[in-house]
Amino acid sequence: MLYFIIWGVMDKKRISKFVSLINKARRNEAKIKTTCEDQLRYYKKVFTMNTVRTNISLCRREIKKIDPNHIALKYINLSDDDWAEFRSKYSKQVEANLQDRNLFDQIEFVNVCEALVSDYLNGKHKSYQKLSIGMAGLTGRRIFSEILIYGRFEIVDRDHLLFSGQAKSRDKSGGLFKKPYTIPALADTELIYEGWLKLREKSWNQIDYAKHFLKKITKNSMAISADQHHALFEKKYDYLVGVRQKIKDSVSKDVSKLVKKIFDDKEMQAKSLRTMYAVTAYNKFADIKTYDETVYIKNILGHSEGDLQTAHSYKQCSIIYFLCWDHKCEWKFQVNKKNSSINLLKN
């Protein structure tokens, strides 16, 4: 099924054919409706619901280029029942995950990620894949889009970065990317910033698909402001989506194997880094006695305003124990080995 998911997301021929049929139908609503229904029927037959949503979004974006108010937009969409089914399955899966959370040692997690970045900078390894894994763990940004392509960092202070290039989350003003916002960093921001510069300046040269991209899009991106970077990537969004998929296809297998090997966990995935970052950041930076974990995770991961459901899906991990980062904490976590749960105990 993985083949179909990857292929389906970038199925430009089918989407182009769909748009062509919509154009030929002109304003014949009956033909447009039939064309849209055929497209939806095919997607539902071949793909998972997540991939169906992705393909529908791609189709709708192409239609909006013709006319932002095109009649086809009425029909190339999921029905209320489809949305209800999707949300129900998603909610049940999130609830199941939250009843069986995975424990991890957040100190070891941070140390490993920090070493992946510092060892690259010190010449102890030359793997841009390892560098990108370390960067993802320390910043919580997505490897194949935000770390390797869209993302841009500026130092705010020792513990915080200004991040631009958010994938998936649209800005409430209608933009394709969320506007720059501040995120916590799990290691010294100068180290992370230097790692990001090296990733952009040198490591991408190892990825054939990225060479042209660097020349065309980001030649001077590190010399411009976060807002200018945001505007540049908004303009080149469609091109960026294509580059992202090519890079993901090129390096995803290597990264997936490395993540499992580095963290000695056969079940771990690249996306797990984002979850572990969120939980660790909450316990390092937030006042856990007053600041709700779900709201904090929503904010640092850049989820849409009012969207707490997505943040719940990032609470699938629990730390083994609470780290007293400033040596003044009043609370600590203790593992209950009998049922693998975490008890919050007050000193």
C-alpha positions in Angstrom: 0.0 0.0 0.0 3.0 2.3 0.6 3.7 2.4 -3.1 0.1 3.5 -3.9 0.2 6.2 -1.2 3.5 7.8 -2.5 2.4 7.4 -6.1 -1.0 8.7 -5.5 0.1 11.9 -3.8 2.1 12.9 -6.8 -0.2 11.5 -9.5 0.1 14.5 -11.7 -1.2 12.8 -14.8 -4.5 11.8 -13.3 -4.9 15.3 -11.8 -4.0 17.0 -15.1 -6.5 14.8 -16.9 -9.2 15.6 -14.3 -8.6 19.4 -14.7 -8.7 19.0 -18.5 -12.1 17.3 -18.3 -13.4 20.0 -16.1 -12.2 22.6 -18.6 -13.9 20.8 -21.5 -17.1 20.6 -19.6 -17.1 24.4 -19.3 -20.1 25.3 -17.2 -22.1 22.0 -17.8 -22.7 21.3 -14.1 -24.0 17.7 -14.8 -20.8 16.8 -16.6 -18.7 18.5 -14.0 -20.5 16.6 -11.2 -20.0 13.3 -13.0 -16.3 13.9 -13.5 -15.8 14.8 -9.9 -17.7 11.7 -8.7 -15.6 9.5 -10.9 -12.4 11.0 -9.5 -13.6 10.6 -6.0 -14.8 7.0 -6.6 -11.3 6.1 -7.9 -9.5 7.6 -5.0 -11.7 5.9 -2.4 -11.1 2.6 -4.1 -7.4 2.8 -4.3 -6.1 4.9 -1.4 -6.4 5.3 2.3 -8.5 8.1 3.6 -5.5 10.2 4.4 -4.3 9.9 0.8 -7.8 10.6 -0.5 -7.8 13.9 1.4 -4.3 14.8 0.0 -5.4 14.1 -3.6 -8.6 16.0 -3.2 -6.6 19.0 -1.9 -4.4 18.8 -4.9 -7.4 18.7 -7.3 -9.1 21.6 -5.6 -5.9 23.7 -5.7 -5.7 23.2 -9.5 -9.3 24.0 -10.0 -8.9 27.2 -8.0 -6.2 28.3 -10.4 -8.9 28.3 -13.1 -11.5 30.0 -11.0 -11.5 30.4 -7.2 -15.3 30.0 -7.2 -15.5 27.2 -9.8 -18.6 25.0 -9.6 -16.4 21.9 -9.5 -15.3 22.8 -6.0 -18.8 22.0 -4.8 -18.4 18.4 -5.9 -14.7 17.5 -5.6 -14.8 17.1 -1.9 -15.6 14.5 0.8 -19.2 14.2 1.9 -20.3 14.9 5.4 -20.6 11.2 6.0 -17.0 10.7 4.7 -15.7 13.4 7.0 -17.6 11.9 9.9 -16.1 8.5 9.2 -12.6 9.9 8.9 -12.9 11.9 12.2 -14.3 8.9 14.0 -11.5 6.6 13.0 -8.9 9.2 13.7 -10.3 9.9 17.2 -10.5 6.2 18.0 -6.9 5.7 17.0 -5.7 8.7 19.0 -7.7 7.5 22.0 -6.2 4.0 21.7 -2.7 5.4 21.4 -3.2 7.6 24.5 -4.1 4.5 26.5 -0.8 2.8 25.7 1.8 5.5 25.6 5.4 4.6 24.9 8.1 5.5 27.5 11.4 7.1 26.5 14.4 8.6 28.3 14.3 12.3 27.3 17.8 12.9 28.5 19.3 10.2 26.3 17.0 11.4 23.4 18.4 15.0 23.6 22.0 13.8 24.0 21.8 11.5 21.0 20.3 14.2 18.8 22.8 16.8 20.0 25.7 14.5 19.2 24.4 13.9 15.7 24.6 17.6 15.0 27.9 18.3 16.9 29.7 15.3 15.5 28.8 16.4 12.0 30.2 19.9 12.7 33.3 18.4 14.3 33.9 16.2 11.3 33.2 12.9 13.2 30.7 11.9 10.5 29.7 13.2 7.1 26.1 11.9 6.9 23.6 14.6 6.1 20.9 12.1 6.9 22.2 11.8 10.5 22.5 15.6 10.7 18.9 16.0 9.6 17.7 13.4 12.2 19.5 15.3 14.9 18.1 18.6 13.7 14.6 17.2 13.6 14.8 15.8 17.2 16.1 19.1 18.6 13.6 21.4 16.8 10.6 19.1 16.3 10.4 20.0 12.6 9.5 17.5 9.9 12.6 16.0 8.2 11.5 15.7 4.6 9.9 19.1 4.3 10.8 21.5 7.0 14.4 20.3 7.8 15.5 19.5 4.2 13.5 22.0 2.2 11.1 24.6 3.6 12.5 25.4 7.0 14.5 28.4 8.0 15.8 29.3 11.5 16.9 32.5 13.3 18.3 32.6 16.8 16.0 34.4 19.3 18.0 33.4 22.4 19.9 30.4 23.8 16.7 28.3 24.0 14.5 29.7 21.2 14.5 29.9 17.4 12.3 31.9 15.0 11.0 29.3 12.5 9.5 29.8 9.1 8.5 27.3 6.4 5.8 25.4 8.3 4.4 22.5 6.2 0.8 21.4 6.3 -0.6 24.2 8.4 -2.0 27.1 6.4 -1.9 30.7 7.8 -5.3 31.9 8.9 -5.0 34.8 6.5 -5.2 32.3 3.6 -1.5 31.7 2.9 -0.1 28.3 2.1 2.5 28.5 4.8 2.1 29.5 8.5 3.9 32.8 9.2 7.2 32.7 11.2 6.8 31.9 14.9 9.1 31.2 17.9 9.8 27.6 18.9 11.8 26.1 21.9 15.0 24.3 21.1 16.3 21.3 23.0 20.0 22.2 22.6 21.9 25.4 22.3 20.5 27.4 19.4 23.9 28.4 18.1 24.7 24.7 17.6 21.4 24.1 15.8 21.7 27.2 13.7 25.2 26.2 12.6 23.9 22.7 11.8 21.2 24.2 9.7 23.7 26.3 7.8 25.9 23.3 7.0 22.8 21.3 5.9 21.9 24.1 3.5 25.4 24.9 2.3 27.0 21.5 1.8 24.8 18.5 2.6 22.2 19.2 -0.1 24.8 18.8 -2.8 24.7 15.1 -2.1 21.0 15.1 -3.2 20.8 15.4 -6.9 17.3 16.7 -6.9 18.3 19.5 -4.6 21.1 21.1 -6.7 18.8 22.9 -9.1 16.5 23.8 -6.3 19.3 25.5 -4.3 20.2 27.6 -7.4 16.6 28.5 -8.3 15.0 29.1 -4.9 17.4 29.5 -1.9 20.6 31.0 -3.4 20.2 34.0 -1.1 17.5 32.7 1.3 19.8 32.8 4.3 20.5 36.5 3.8 16.9 37.6 3.8 14.5 38.1 6.6 12.0 35.5 7.9 9.1 37.4 6.4 10.8 37.6 3.0 11.6 33.9 3.2 7.9 33.2 3.9 6.8 35.3 0.9 9.4 33.6 -1.4 8.2 30.1 -0.5 4.5 31.1 -0.8 5.3 32.1 -4.4 7.1 28.9 -5.2 4.7 26.5 -3.3 3.8 24.2 -6.2 7.4 23.8 -7.2 8.4 23.1 -3.6 5.8 20.3 -3.3 7.4 18.5 -6.3 10.9 18.9 -5.0 9.8 17.7 -1.5 8.5 14.4 -2.9 11.6 13.8 -5.0 13.9 14.3 -2.0 11.6 12.2 0.2 11.7 9.3 -2.3 15.5 9.7 -2.5 16.4 9.7 1.2 13.4 8.3 3.1 14.5 4.7 3.2 18.0 5.6 4.5 16.6 8.0 7.1 14.1 5.4 8.3 16.8 2.7 8.7 19.1 5.2 10.5 16.4 6.3 13.0 15.8 2.7 14.0 19.5 2.0 14.3 20.5 5.2 16.1 17.8 4.8 18.7 17.9 1.0 18.8 14.2 0.7 18.3 12.7 -1.3 15.4 9.3 0.4 15.8 10.6 3.9 15.8 9.8 6.1 12.7 11.2 9.5 11.6 7.9 11.1 12.6 8.4 9.8 16.2 11.1 12.5 16.6 8.5 15.2 16.4 6.4 13.5 19.1 9.4 13.0 21.4 10.5 16.6 20.9 7.0 18.0 21.8 6.8 16.0 25.1 10.4 16.8 26.0 9.9 20.5 25.3 6.8 20.6 27.4 8.5 19.2 30.4 11.6 21.3 29.9 10.1 24.7 29.2 6.4 24.8 30.3 5.1 25.3 33.8 3.5 21.9 34.0 1.4 22.8 37.0 -0.5 25.5 35.2 0.1 25.1 31.4 -1.9 22.4 29.7 0.2 19.9 27.7 -2.2 19.8 24.7 -2.3 23.6 24.3 1.5 23.8 24.6 2.1 21.2 22.0 -0.4 22.8 19.6 1.5 26.1 19.9 5.1 24.9 19.5 4.2 22.6 16.6 2.2 25.4 14.8 -1.1 23.7 14.6 -4.1 25.7 13.3 -5.9 28.0 15.8 -8.5 26.0 17.8 -7.1 22.6 16.7 -6.5 20.6 19.8 -7.3 17.3 18.3 -4.1 17.1 16.3 -2.0 17.9 19.4 -3.5 14.9 21.2 -2.0 12.7 18.6 1.5 13.9 19.6 1.0 12.8 23.2 1.7 9.1 22.4 5.0 9.2 24.3 5.7 9.7 28.0 9.1 10.5 29.5 10.6 8.0 31.9 11.2 10.7 34.5 11.0 14.4 34.8 14.3 16.2 34.3 14.9 19.1 36.7 16.4 21.2 34.0 17.0 24.2 36.3 17.5 22.0 39.4 14.7 23.8 41.1 11.7 21.8 40.1 9.0 20.8 42.6 7.6 17.9 40.6 9.0 14.7 39.3 7.8 11.7 37.3 8.2 8.1 38.5 7.7 5.1 36.3 5.1 2.5 37.4 6.7 -0.6 35.9 3.7 -2.8 36.6 1.4 -1.1 34.1 4.0 1.2 32.3 2.1 4.3 33.3 3.5 7.5 34.9 2.7 8.7 38.3 3.1 12.4 39.1 4.5 12.8 42.6 5.0 15.9 44.5 8.2 16.2 46.6 
